[in-house]
Amino acid sequence: MSLSKNIKKYRKEKEWSMHELSRRSGVSTASISRVENGKIKFTIDNVYKIAKALGVSIDKLLDYNTVDKLQQ
């Protein structure tokens, strides 16, 4: 899965809106929307902030399928 799909997946699992993720991470709602829609890419700083807010590792956000395969 791509970063954009993973952010959306974990955000929806928590039942958070983009605004809630923005509030918890300090990343603008507009940026989150653009990333989830594949229009821009995040800096590593923003990936870190989003991962921390969602309570997941950066590895899971960046390449969920690869991490899952390695753990099997």
C-alpha positions as CSV (number, residue, x, y, z in Angstrom):
1,M,0.0,0.0,0.0
2,S,1.1,3.5,-0.6
3,L,1.7,6.1,2.1
4,S,-1.5,8.0,1.2
5,K,-3.6,4.8,1.5
6,N,-2.0,3.8,4.7
7,I,-2.6,7.2,6.3
8,K,-6.2,7.1,5.3
9,K,-6.5,3.5,6.5
10,Y,-5.1,4.2,10.0
11,R,-7.0,7.4,10.3
12,K,-10.3,5.7,9.5
13,E,-9.5,2.8,11.9
14,K,-9.4,5.5,14.6
15,E,-12.6,7.0,13.2
16,W,-10.9,10.4,12.9
17,S,-11.6,13.1,10.4
18,M,-8.8,14.7,8.6
19,H,-9.3,17.7,10.9
20,E,-8.9,15.5,14.0
21,L,-5.6,14.0,12.6
22,S,-4.5,17.5,11.8
23,R,-5.2,18.7,15.3
24,R,-3.4,15.7,16.9
25,S,-0.4,15.8,14.5
26,G,0.1,19.5,13.9
27,V,0.0,18.9,10.1
28,S,-2.5,21.0,8.3
29,T,-5.8,19.5,7.2
30,A,-5.1,20.7,3.6
31,S,-1.8,18.9,3.5
32,I,-3.3,15.7,4.9
33,S,-6.1,15.9,2.2
34,R,-3.6,16.5,-0.6
35,V,-1.4,13.5,0.6
36,E,-4.4,11.2,0.9
37,N,-5.5,12.1,-2.6
38,G,-2.0,11.6,-4.0
39,K,-1.5,15.3,-5.0
40,I,1.6,16.0,-2.9
41,K,4.2,14.0,-0.9
42,F,5.0,14.6,2.8
43,T,8.4,15.5,4.2
44,I,9.9,13.0,6.6
45,D,9.0,15.4,9.4
46,N,5.3,15.3,8.6
47,V,5.4,11.5,8.2
48,Y,6.9,11.3,11.7
49,K,4.2,13.6,13.1
50,I,1.4,11.6,11.4
51,A,2.8,8.2,12.5
52,K,3.2,9.5,16.1
53,A,-0.4,10.9,16.1
54,L,-1.8,7.6,14.7
55,G,0.3,5.5,17.1
56,V,2.0,3.5,14.3
57,S,5.6,3.1,13.2
58,I,6.9,5.0,10.2
59,D,7.6,1.6,8.6
60,K,3.9,0.8,8.7
61,L,3.0,4.1,7.0
62,L,5.6,3.8,4.3
63,D,5.3,0.2,3.2
64,Y,2.6,-1.8,5.1
65,N,2.7,-4.8,2.8
66,T,6.5,-5.3,3.1
67,V,6.4,-5.1,6.9
68,D,3.6,-7.6,7.1
69,K,5.4,-10.1,4.9
70,L,8.5,-9.8,7.0
71,Q,6.6,-10.5,10.1
72,Q,5.0,-13.7,8.8
